[in-house]
Amino acid sequence: MQAPETAFRLEPGDSVLVTGGSGFLGSAVLRVLAARGVRLRALVRPSSPSANLAGLDCEVVRGDLTEPDSLRAALRGMRCLLHVAADYRLWAPDPSVLMRVNVEGTRALMRAALEAGVERIVHTSSVATLKVAGATAPVDETAAQAPEEAIGAYKRSKTLAERVVEEMVAQEGLPAVIVNPSTPIGPRDIRPTPTGRMILDAARGRIPAFVDTGLNFAHVDDIAAGHLLALERGRIGERYILGGQNLLLRELLAEIARRTGRPAPRFELPRAPLFPIALGAEAVARLTGREPLLTRDGLRMSRYRMFFTSAKAERELGYRARPYEEGVADALAWFRQAGHLSAGHLPAGHLP
């Protein structure tokens, strides 16, 4: 393992702010930090549900990335910041909202962190900022994507936010390490995320076919543990992919089918005929306000196998990821416990 350029040690009693602490990944990060005995504060939007914070010894402050005053108040007295919050939607009726939250919100938060004298920052970016088009092997951190190459508003916003952090590190001495999680799966996907919705629909037997694509899946708790490793061992200004296993979509769907007692989807769909359906789904979504399951940007992304390697994080941080099957099992068990997946959704005799 390569030693970090500047040693940093999180001590019991240290004050740490986690943005997005009530969310899927944010709540996992809080749990990892709680095990270290630090003093936790979570920045949570007023409209966000707080169920994921139950049982945590954590101060909850209400605020929003688009409200700079709330950011300054949340950072007061904090030694460390883990910026996990983001508007994670692959489709939005008004894409400018993603830019305001993910880009300008990140800029405002990092500016407030500098003013507050925060000693160490972990910025949660995404593998969405990396270029997979034309790749012949799993992509690493060197494959930086230009914002204009990104497909869709979410990927553009995350790429631009990452550039903001990099510029502030280089020009203003921002003490930030960047992590690029792949696709998290596991418990407490409260919203759920787009991936969580796919797992639920597959478990309910609502995905009879698939397109030829691939993703990298990692247990959300392993990605959370990687955040702490990056905080203490990461090099300022560097980015680290926190991923797991590269899988074809049909392999993930087959694993979900196996665990729920359903037949695995067997039919591969061509993309071209799906674009008019996606266009219609987006039109319906504008009327209902509900995010569509199928989108044109999603179809464009699916042309590529989004495979990544976490070798750098393994080498420099000591990062490790468990088998993806455990993430699937934990996700299904949590969805059932939370009432999203009832016994009526499953064949007789099968439980996640």
C-alpha positions, 0 to 999 in steps of 0.5 A: 500500500502506498503511503499518503503524501500527508498523514491524516488520522481521524480521532475519537471526538473529532467533528465530521459533517456528512452532506446527504446523510439521510440518503442511501450512501450518506447513511452508510458513510455515517455508520462507518464514521460512527464506529470510529467514535467521532462527533457526527453532524448530518446536513439533510434537506428539510424535505428528506425522510430521516428513517435512515438516521434512526439509531445513529448518534448524530446531530441533524441540521436542515439545509440545502446545497442551494442555500449558502447560509445553511452550508456555513452554519452546518460547517461551523466547528467541523474538522472534516467534511464528506460531501456525499449529497447529490441530485441523483436522477438520470432524468429530470423535467428541468435539467438545470436543477441538477446543475444548480445542486450538483455543480453550484452547490458543490462550489458553494460548499467547498467555498464555505469549507475553506472559510471554515478552516476544514482540515480534510474533505472527501468529495463524492464524485462518480464513475459517471465522470469517466470516459467508457466510450472506446474502452477495451478494458475496465476503465481507471482514473486516468480516463477523465471525461470532458463535460461535453462528452457526458451523456445526460444532465446528471453525468454532465453535472457530476463531471463539472462538479469534479472539475470545480473541486480539482480547480479549487485544490490546485488554485486555492489549496482545498484539502480534498480527496475525490472518490468515484463510486460505481453503482451501489447496491445494498440496504437502506436504498430509501428513495430508491435510486434508479438501480434500486428501482431496477432491482425491485422491478426485477424481483417483482417480475416486471423486467422480462427482457434486457439490453446488452450492457454492463455495469460495475456493482459494489455493496454500499457499505464497502463504498462507505468504508472506502470514504473513510479510507480516502479521508485518512489515506488518500492523496489530496487532489487525487481521485479513487474509483470505489467499485466492485464487480463488472457484470453484464445486466443479464447476469445481475437480473439472473442473480435476482431471479435466482434469489426470488424464485423467478425465471431469469429474463431470456430475451435481449432487446435491440435498442433502436425500437426502444427510443420511441417508447422512452420518448413516450415514457418521458412525456408521461413523466412530465405529466405525472412527476414520476421518474420514468423507468426508461429514458433516451439518455439511459438507452444511449448510456447502455451502448457501452459496458460501464466496466471499471477497476478499483486497483488504485484504491486497493493499492493506495487505500487498502480498499476491498469489495465483497462479492456483488451477490451479498449486495443483492441479498442485502438489498432484497432483504431490506426492501422486503423489511421496508415493505417495498417487496411483499410476499405477494410479489414473490413466488410461494416459498421464496424469500430474499 
